[in-house]
Amino acid sequence: MVDEKKKKILIVEDDEGFRDIVKTSFQGTEFETITAEDGEEGLKKEEEEHPDLILMDIMMPKMNGIQMAKKLKKDGITVPIIYLTNANDEERISEVMEMGDGNVDYVVKTEVRIGDIIERIRKRLTKNQPT
């Protein structure tokens, strides 16, 4: 059996502690993680690493998650995105969902466990597999 290449997950999160917890949670899984601390760094890492999925905060310094997603979309990059947010703000959530063309999801940080995020990523990447 051929060992498949690990799927790359780009974690874009300005809270270093939370970013480290999420990154550590992926150890021992079928995923490789890359991290960035804001949207500007996230764009650079996306260009260098071509992740299979981006897990990112909405509210960040320099460039927030919505601005980063708009830039990716403008550049024709259609990588699935799961937003991490502390805000259970229906207007903001509606905005990010409308931008995603069905390729976007969101998680309210305070309402989910890290294991649930990993499961959601597995489902999202399975859904996006070519048939």
Number of C-alpha atoms within 10 A of each C-alpha: 3 4 5 7 9 12 16 17 23 24 27 29 29 20 12 12 10 12 19 13 11 20 19 11 14 16 11 8 10 12 18 17 18 17 23 20 19 24 27 18 16 24 19 12 18 21 12 9 13 16 19 20 23 25 24 31 27 28 20 18 13 11 17 20 26 20 15 20 26 15 14 16 15 10 9 9 14 16 19 21 25 25 27 22 21 14 14 13 10 8 9 13 18 10 11 21 18 11 14 18 11 10 17 21 18 19 22 16 17 11 9 10 11 14 12 11 19 16 11 16 22 14 11 18 14 10 11 12 7 5 4
